[in-house]
């Protein structure tokens, strides 16, 4: 890790058997090498061994009917693949900061693991910043992005040396006032919306004509305002963009980066000085939810960028990335015990302990966010047998609480386990408290060294939420608060 600045103005790390369900944004690429997370077949074997071991070691069972597992070797491999992909196309000694989008998996042990693999943090709230700090990530390796930063948030970030991307002219006015009153070592930039269009998921497309993020680059007068803003503020040294994430084709992501690079070149040319020295290209690499294949890969994306925007990598600009989902999704699994197996209208229904509380996106938008389900028997072994069309239901009290509907799987029976795959990002760490269901425990796992007591070792990432904690979060300390009004 290097604390050297990105360009001249900021800290950076120096780079040197499941049933397939089509996933939104599933990549058309077929490259499935270890370019984003290790060998895919090895990952499947580790997952199967971990499920069996979790049952054998009592982490999963009647008393703990739903848990989440994180594949630690897989996460390390993804971080390594990310760094290697950009190292391969970047000029030597170029300052590069890969910052993990904390929103994807806001868990302190995950952030610490990634930091030890050379990955910093991109935060978008005081809570996410607190998590990054708790993980030991220093300000020089932290980037603050948010469309609604308060004056207090800005003051804290600028006093700490955290990089800040201003979202809009009003926010830049606030930064002006802070910079006038106190010097800052923070790299500061402006987020631009290149308005290149959206992908297949509108809610995750951030470069549309009317996106709420950044300064809309093609709006009348916007480009001149941006150039003037840099001309008036020598301390503005970065440009930031993010085209979107799941459902965004790589070509559109590259186009958004190309537009932002062209703007940086224009600013520097018109100002007659190299003021913009770092470009933050955001993240957004989509994930293939349709199979165990890792596609697209970081290597594919980095190569495409090098073809479309070669000047980005020639050493004149520092580089920041903000990947999230692609680093974690393939390395997480939610496993739930089948409490009851029943039938309705002639269709089998497996009633499990995982539903809307851990997979709200899938339950409420199943076409956009389908999940693959793997069947395991009561001992945690992959279940064999002919596929049967069945529903996999959750515990919440509404009819649509389904992890999968009409899915072909070996018949799930009472005491078996249903595993929701590819859930390492935006799933088990984003709890939805429907029916006051408890947050499940999360365990990291890795193969044990030879001679270990167990073949798989587990570490607690987060304890299961207790009933006392649920009551406390629901105003339990003030039960009579309303009765006296």
Beta strands, then each sheet from edge to edge (+ up, - down):
strand 1: 18-19
strand 2: 66-71
strand 3: 96-101
strand 4: 120-123
strand 5: 142-144
strand 6: 163-166
strand 7: 188-193
strand 8: 215-216
strand 9: 236-240
strand 10: 278-280
strand 11: 318-321
strand 12: 332-344
strand 13: 347-352
strand 14: 373-376
strand 15: 387-393
strand 16: 402-410
strand 17: 417-420
strand 18: 441-447
strand 19: 456-462
sheet 1: 1+ 14- 17+ 12- 2+ 18+ 19-
sheet 2: 1+ 14- 17+ 12- 13+ 15+ 16-
sheet 3: 8+ 7+ 6+ 5+ 4+ 3+ 11+ 10+ 9+
end
